Amino acid sequence: MAVVEAEKKVEEEVEKGGELLFCGSTCWDVVGRRKGALEGNLVSPTRLRPLVGVNIRFVASGCASCHCVALDVEGRCYTWGRNEKGQLGHGDKIQRDRPTVVSELSKYKITKAAAGRSHTVVVTDDGHSLAFGWNKHGQLGSGSARNEFEPSPVRCHVSEVKNTACGAEFTVWLSSTEGASILTAGLPQYGQLGHGTDNEYNTKDSSVRLAYEAQPRPRAIASLAGETIVKVACGSNHTVAVDSKGYVYTWGFGGYGRLGHREQKDEWAPRRVDIFQKHNVLPPDAILSAGALNSACTAGGGQLYMWGKIKNTGDDWMYPKPLMDLSGWNIRCMDSGNMHHFVGADNSCISWGHAVYGELGYGPNGQKSSAVPKKVDILESMHVISVACGFGHSMVVVDRANVADRLDQLDVHDGKATGEVEGVNEEPEIKTKVSTKKGAKPSAKSNKRKKSKSSSESEEEENSDDDEIGDSEDEMNGQMDDKKKRQSGGGSGRGKSASKSSSEGKSTVRGRGRPPSANKSSQPPQAKPAGKRGRPQISLLSVNEEPEIQTKVSTKKGAKPSAKSNKRKKSKSSSESEEEENSDDDENGDSEDEMNGQMDDKKKRLSGGGRGRGKSASKSSSEGKSTVHWRGRPPSANKSSQPPAQAKPAGKRGRPRKT
């Protein structure tokens, strides 16, 4: 009798209805997916324009839900929020920012509702249950998981339903049927269905990949057949239930001690919590709640107990402990979200936990999170009828009696119309298509920069450039066979200059990048110096021929001054002058060797000096006069006898004086 009287008292209070207030995130498509604060957060309890003046009697959401459900006193069902799986029940997958009546439920009077991650379940006044949304694991209880999405309400295979609760991907129904007071359906991965198994199997005989057999038809929990379950609450992957005697049962995922059994082991079947026995059983009007990582209930004297992961820091509560901050409060309703909690007690509203989007309702000047229970000042002295917490949002229903003038002072949120929300969702897709057509190359490079976080970004970009140029080079190599040798030896120039040099058929012309003698594997892609031009080896004839043509080209176009300027920029040691003189000797070496082979009388002079510059050196050697005086240092001077600091002549290229 005590249970019946308590339920009648609550029903009379709820039947009046009240004003719905909302706080938290309104960016339904990105909440929980993008880190940091989002735009459009309602940090204070705010009225919603479509529900202003509507008598709301019940609100529902889930610790993993990004959508909301509200029921008015006439039995209409309003839904809004994320709708990617059809969980709003409007027959489509269009997001709703404004509360919208589910038209296909208009012929029913809805009394209870619950929300999972991507599905919704409602209960009618005649004991039937309907569900809509994601059905991949059979969480809708329709008897089949063939249709993965059900955007419109479908009948659940249960009868005489009194209440319902939803986890992330499973559903629990409470029925008045004798011997089957609690039924479950959906994903059994952690044993949260309570049937003693997780239905795990291998996808293939030769594979180690595991899967979990869906349970689309609601099934009564056999171990609780002799008990009458009167209250139930679901976390993401665990379940808490209370029977008519006041005993508490938990099962499912045991991480962080959320089951209250002093250990973190998963329970595949209902297990009684030993704290709530004998003289500490739950009263008929007890409040039950389950969050993503914790559980809570009120025991004798209205004392609130909690267990699991209560705070982000500190130890987890492996068994139920009393929350002394709320001792003495008359708690009438409570709900838990991802990591935050809302309580309606006496004439106050209390919230605490870890919050990111303003879901605690402390206002723009208040703190974001609170480790201890704290009053919501703007709702002080208001009578709370119902509360609900979701992923990043909270809902509170307050009685309008004696506070109508204060409600008028609260902000009103309009939200976006359905067409506006749809346009926002479609816009990024069009932008992506346009950018793909007009600028595919930059987008490919930007993708590489996003993916690569190491110091080898420049190497990857250069490799991609080489790959892009490779197709045109391969075509040219297929048409002209005489270029294969050059392709294997070098020719790693960039852009149009590389392709031009390869089409001319000259193996001695270098590209804009590295010299042809350098190999790709030995030269790192970042280093692109002009290369030190030393004397070529005489062992290979092809190698000797290359600097010959190189000298002619550089002499015609005047490449020698640019080479000197490059060397002065790169060389920072005191041996600059020696390197420049060596390069000059090497460039003139081929012409001197030819003349030495024809005229034997010049060998003595060349061994003694011959350190001329440019064209003047070749002219003086061809005249065959040993009495020529040089404008720089005398020919008899040796490299080792001249200090490097003084061996930097003015560099004037004049005609030598004759005697």
Residue pairs with C-beta under 8 A, 6 or more apart in sequence:
2 283
2 284
3 230
3 244
3 284
5 284
6 284
6 285
7 284
9 285
10 285
13 385
14 57
14 58
14 385
14 386
15 57
15 73
16 55
16 57
16 73
16 385
16 399
17 54
17 55
17 56
17 57
17 72
17 73
17 385
17 397
18 55
18 56
18 57
18 383
18 385
18 397
18 398
18 399
18 400
19 47
19 51
19 52
19 56
19 397
19 398
19 400
19 407
20 47
20 48
20 51
20 54
20 56
20 59
20 70
20 395
20 396
20 397
21 45
21 46
21 47
21 379
21 395
21 396
21 397
21 398
21 410
22 42
22 45
22 46
22 47
22 48
22 68
22 393
22 394
22 395
22 413
23 42
23 43
23 44
23 45
23 46
23 358
23 359
23 360
23 361
23 393
23 394
23 396
24 41
24 42
24 357
24 358
24 359
24 390
24 392
24 393
24 394
25 31
25 38
25 40
25 41
25 42
25 357
25 358
25 359
25 392
25 393
26 40
26 41
26 42
26 97
26 393
26 413
26 415
27 38
27 39
27 40
27 41
28 66
28 67
28 81
28 82
28 95
28 97
29 82
29 95
29 425
30 38
31 38
31 66
31 82
31 357
31 391
31 392
31 393
32 66
32 391
32 392
37 356
37 357
38 357
41 357
41 358
42 358
42 411
42 413
43 358
43 361
43 362
43 363
43 364
43 366
44 358
44 361
44 362
44 363
44 364
44 378
44 410
44 411
45 361
45 376
45 378
45 379
45 396
45 410
46 410
46 411
46 412
46 413
47 407
47 410
47 411
47 412
47 413
48 98
48 99
48 412
48 413
48 415
49 98
49 412
49 413
49 414
49 415
50 78
50 98
50 99
50 100
50 415
51 70
51 78
51 99
52 412
54 72
55 72
55 73
56 70
56 71
56 72
56 73
56 386
56 397
57 71
57 72
57 73
57 385
57 386
57 397
58 70
58 71
58 111
58 112
58 113
58 386
58 397
59 68
59 69
59 70
59 71
59 386
59 387
59 388
59 395
59 396
59 397
60 68
60 69
60 70
60 71
60 112
60 113
60 114
60 115
60 388
61 67
61 68
61 69
61 115
61 335
61 337
61 388
61 389
61 390
61 393
61 395
62 114
62 115
62 116
62 117
62 166
62 167
62 168
62 234
62 390
62 391
63 235
63 236
63 290
63 291
63 292
63 336
63 337
63 338
63 389
63 390
63 391
64 116
64 117
64 167
64 168
64 236
64 292
64 338
64 391
65 81
65 115
65 116
65 117
65 390
65 391
66 81
66 82
66 390
66 391
66 392
67 79
67 80
67 81
67 82
67 83
67 87
67 88
67 115
67 120
67 390
68 79
68 80
68 81
68 99
68 115
68 388
68 390
68 393
68 395
69 77
69 78
69 79
69 113
69 114
69 115
69 120
69 122
70 77
70 78
70 79
70 99
70 395
71 77
71 78
71 110
71 111
71 112
71 113
72 78
74 109
75 108
75 109
75 110
75 111
75 125
76 101
76 105
76 106
76 110
77 89
77 101
77 102
77 105
77 110
77 113
77 122
78 99
78 100
78 101
78 102
79 87
79 88
79 89
79 90
79 96
79 99
79 100
79 102
79 120
80 88
80 96
80 97
80 98
80 99
80 100
80 415
81 88
81 95
81 96
82 95
82 118
83 90
83 92
83 93
83 94
83 95
83 96
84 93
84 95
84 118
85 93
85 118
85 119
85 133
85 134
85 149
86 92
86 93
86 132
86 133
86 134
86 149
86 150
86 151
86 152
87 115
87 116
87 118
87 119
87 120
87 132
87 133
87 134
88 96
88 100
88 102
88 120
88 132
88 133
89 102
89 104
89 105
89 120
89 132
89 133
89 151
89 152
89 153
90 96
90 100
90 102
90 103
90 151
90 152
91 104
91 151
91 152
92 151
93 149
93 151
94 418
94 421
94 422
95 421
95 422
95 425
96 418
96 421
97 415
97 416
97 417
97 418
97 421
98 414
98 415
98 416
98 417
98 418
100 418
102 153
104 152
104 153
105 122
105 130
105 153
108 122
108 124
108 125
108 128
108 130
109 124
109 125
110 122
110 123
110 124
110 125
111 123
111 124
111 125
112 122
112 123
112 162
112 163
112 164
113 120
113 121
113 122
113 123
113 164
114 120
114 121
114 122
114 164
114 165
114 166
114 171
114 234
115 121
115 166
115 390
116 133
116 134
116 139
116 166
116 167
116 168
116 169
116 170
116 171
117 134
117 168
117 169
117 236
118 133
118 134
119 131
119 132
119 133
119 134
119 135
119 139
119 140
119 166
119 171
120 131
120 132
120 133
120 166
121 129
121 130
121 131
121 140
121 141
121 156
121 164
121 166
121 171
121 173
122 129
122 130
122 131
122 153
122 164
123 129
123 161
123 162
123 163
123 164
124 130
127 159
127 160
127 161
127 162
127 176
128 155
128 156
128 159
128 161
129 141
129 155
129 156
129 158
129 161
129 164
129 173
130 153
130 154
130 155
130 156
131 139
131 140
131 141
131 142
131 150
131 153
131 154
131 156
131 171
132 140
132 150
132 151
132 152
132 153
132 154
133 140
133 149
133 150
133 151
134 148
134 149
134 169
135 142
135 145
135 147
135 148
135 149
135 150
135 216
136 145
136 148
136 169
136 214
137 145
137 169
137 170
137 186
137 187
137 212
137 214
137 215
137 216
138 144
138 145
138 185
138 186
138 187
138 214
138 215
138 216
138 217
139 166
139 169
139 170
139 171
139 185
139 186
139 187
140 150
140 154
140 156
140 171
140 185
140 216
141 156
141 157
141 158
141 171
141 173
141 183
141 185
141 186
141 216
141 217
141 218
142 150
142 154
142 155
142 156
142 157
142 216
143 157
143 216
143 217
144 216
145 214
145 216
156 171
156 173
156 218
157 217
157 218
158 173
158 175
158 183
158 218
159 175
159 177
160 175
160 176
160 177
161 173
161 174
161 175
162 174
162 175
162 176
163 173
163 174
163 231
163 232
164 171
164 172
164 173
164 174
165 171
165 172
165 232
165 233
165 234
165 239
166 172
166 234
167 186
167 192
167 234
167 235
167 236
167 237
167 238
167 239
167 252
168 187
168 236
168 237
169 186
169 187
170 184
170 185
170 186
170 187
170 188
170 192
170 193
170 234
171 184
171 185
171 186
171 218
172 182
172 183
172 184
172 232
172 234
172 239
172 241
173 182
173 183
173 184
173 218
174 181
174 182
174 229
174 230
174 231
174 232
175 181
175 182
175 183
179 220
179 225
179 226
180 220
180 225
181 220
181 224
181 227
181 228
181 229
182 194
182 220
182 221
182 224
182 229
182 232
182 241
183 218
183 219
183 220
183 221
184 192
184 193
184 194
184 195
184 215
184 218
184 219
184 221
184 239
185 193
185 215
185 216
185 217
185 218
185 219
186 193
186 214
186 215
187 193
187 212
187 214
187 215
188 195
188 197
188 198
188 199
188 212
188 213
188 215
189 198
189 200
189 212
189 237
190 198
190 237
190 238
190 252
190 253
190 266
191 197
191 198
191 251
191 252
191 253
191 266
191 267
191 268
191 269
192 234
192 237
192 238
192 239
192 251
192 252
192 253
193 215
193 219
193 221
194 221
194 223
194 224
194 239
194 251
194 252
194 268
194 269
194 270
195 215
195 219
195 221
195 222
195 268
195 269
196 222
196 223
196 268
196 269
197 268
198 212
198 266
198 268
199 212
199 213
199 214
199 215
200 210
200 211
200 212
200 213
201 210
201 211
201 212
201 213
202 208
202 209
202 210
202 211
203 209
203 210
203 211
221 269
221 270
223 269
223 270
224 241
224 243
224 249
224 270
227 243
227 244
227 245
227 247
228 243
228 244
229 241
229 242
229 243
229 244
230 242
230 243
230 244
230 284
231 241
231 242
231 286
231 288
232 239
232 240
232 241
232 242
232 288
233 239
233 240
233 241
233 288
233 289
233 290
233 295
234 240
234 290
235 252
235 253
235 258
235 290
235 291
235 292
235 293
235 294
235 295
236 253
236 292
236 293
237 252
237 253
238 250
238 251
238 252
238 253
238 254
238 258
238 259
238 290
238 295
239 250
239 251
239 252
239 290
240 248
240 249
240 250
240 288
240 290
240 295
240 297
241 248
241 249
241 250
241 270
242 248
242 249
242 282
242 286
242 288
242 297
243 249
245 281
246 276
246 281
246 282
246 283
246 284
246 286
247 272
247 273
247 276
247 277
247 281
247 282
248 260
248 272
248 273
248 275
248 276
248 282
248 297
249 270
249 271
249 272
249 273
250 258
250 259
250 260
250 261
250 267
250 270
250 271
250 273
250 295
251 259
251 267
251 268
251 269
251 270
251 271
252 259
252 266
252 267
253 266
254 261
254 263
254 264
254 265
254 266
254 267
255 264
255 293
256 264
256 293
256 294
256 308
256 309
256 316
257 263
257 264
257 307
257 308
257 309
257 316
257 317
257 318
257 319
258 290
258 293
258 294
258 295
258 307
258 308
258 309
259 267
259 271
259 273
259 295
260 273
260 275
260 295
260 307
260 308
260 318
260 319
260 320
261 267
261 271
261 273
261 274
261 318
261 319
262 318
262 319
263 318
264 318
273 319
273 320
275 305
275 319
275 320
276 282
276 297
276 299
276 305
276 320
279 300
280 299
280 300
281 299
281 300
282 297
282 298
282 299
282 300
283 298
283 299
283 300
286 297
286 298
286 299
287 296
287 297
287 298
287 304
287 331
287 332
287 333
287 334
288 296
288 297
289 295
289 296
289 297
289 334
289 335
289 336
289 341
290 296
290 336
291 308
291 336
291 337
291 338
291 339
291 341
291 389
292 336
292 337
292 338
292 339
293 308
293 309
293 339
294 306
294 307
294 308
294 309
294 310
294 317
294 336
295 306
295 307
295 308
296 304
296 305
296 306
296 307
296 323
296 334
296 336
296 341
297 304
297 305
297 320
298 304
298 305
298 331
298 334
299 305
302 329
302 330
302 331
303 322
303 327
304 322
304 323
304 326
304 329
304 331
304 334
304 343
305 320
305 321
305 322
305 323
306 317
306 320
306 321
306 323
307 317
307 318
307 319
307 320
307 321
308 316
308 317
309 316
309 317
309 339
310 316
310 317
311 354
311 371
312 339
312 354
323 373
325 372
325 373
326 343
326 345
326 350
326 373
329 343
329 345
329 346
329 350
330 345
330 346
331 343
331 344
331 345
332 344
332 345
332 384
333 343
333 344
333 384
333 385
333 386
333 387
334 341
334 342
334 343
334 344
334 387
335 341
335 342
335 387
335 388
335 389
336 342
336 389
337 353
337 359
337 389
337 390
337 391
337 392
337 393
337 394
338 391
338 392
339 353
339 354
339 355
340 351
340 352
340 353
340 354
340 355
340 359
340 360
340 389
340 394
341 351
341 352
341 353
341 373
341 389
342 349
342 350
342 351
342 387
342 388
342 389
342 394
342 396
343 349
343 350
343 351
343 373
343 387
344 350
344 384
344 385
344 386
344 387
344 396
345 384
347 380
347 381
347 382
347 383
348 375
348 376
348 379
348 380
348 381
348 382
348 384
349 361
349 375
349 376
349 379
349 380
349 382
349 384
349 387
349 396
349 398
350 373
350 374
350 375
350 376
351 360
351 361
351 362
351 370
351 373
351 374
351 376
351 394
352 360
352 370
352 371
352 372
352 373
352 374
353 360
353 369
353 370
354 369
355 368
355 369
356 368
356 392
357 392
357 393
358 368
359 389
359 392
359 393
359 394
360 366
360 368
360 369
360 370
360 374
360 376
360 394
361 376
361 378
361 379
361 394
361 396
362 368
362 370
362 374
362 376
362 377
363 377
363 378
366 377
378 410
379 396
379 398
381 403
382 398
382 399
382 403
382 406
383 398
383 399
383 401
384 396
384 397
384 398
384 399
385 397
385 398
385 399
386 396
386 397
387 394
387 395
387 396
387 397
388 394
388 395
389 395
398 407
400 407
416 424
435 443
436 443
441 468
444 464
445 461
445 464
448 457
448 460
448 461
448 464
449 457
452 460
458 525
458 526
459 524
459 525
459 526
462 525
462 526
463 525
465 494
466 492
469 494
469 495
469 498
469 499
472 499
473 487
473 491
473 498
473 499
473 502
476 483
476 499
476 502
476 503
477 483
477 484
477 487
480 505
482 505
483 502
483 505
485 507
486 502
486 507
486 516
487 502
489 507
489 516
490 514
490 515
490 516
490 517
490 518
490 519
491 498
491 501
491 502
491 511
491 516
492 498
492 511
492 513
492 514
492 518
492 520
493 501
493 510
493 511
493 512
493 513
494 511
494 512
494 513
495 512
497 511
497 512
498 511
498 512
498 513
501 509
501 510
501 511
506 549
507 516
507 542
507 546
508 516
508 545
508 546
508 549
508 550
509 553
510 516
510 550
513 528
514 523
514 528
514 531
515 530
515 531
516 546
517 531
517 543
518 531
529 566
529 570
530 563
530 566
530 567
530 570
532 579
532 583
533 547
533 563
533 583
533 586
533 587
534 582
534 583
534 586
535 585
535 586
535 589
536 543
536 544
536 546
536 547
536 586
537 543
537 544
538 544
544 590
547 586
547 587
547 590
548 590
551 587
551 588
551 590
551 591
553 559
554 560
554 563
554 587
555 615
560 587
560 614
563 583
564 580
567 576
567 579
567 580
567 583
568 576
571 579
574 644
574 645
575 644
576 644
576 648
577 644
577 647
577 648
578 639
578 644
578 647
581 611
581 639
581 647
584 611
584 613
584 614
585 611
588 612
588 617
588 618
591 618
592 606
592 610
592 618
592 621
595 602
595 621
595 622
596 602
596 603
596 606
599 624
601 624
602 621
602 624
605 621
605 626
605 635
606 621
608 635
608 636
609 634
609 635
609 636
609 637
610 617
610 621
610 635
611 617
611 630
611 632
611 633
611 635
612 618
612 620
612 621
612 630
613 632
613 651
613 653
614 653
615 653
616 653
616 654
616 655
616 656
620 628
620 656
625 658
627 658
627 659
628 656
628 657
628 658
629 656
629 657
629 659
630 656
631 652
631 654
631 656
631 657
632 649
633 642
633 647
633 649
639 647
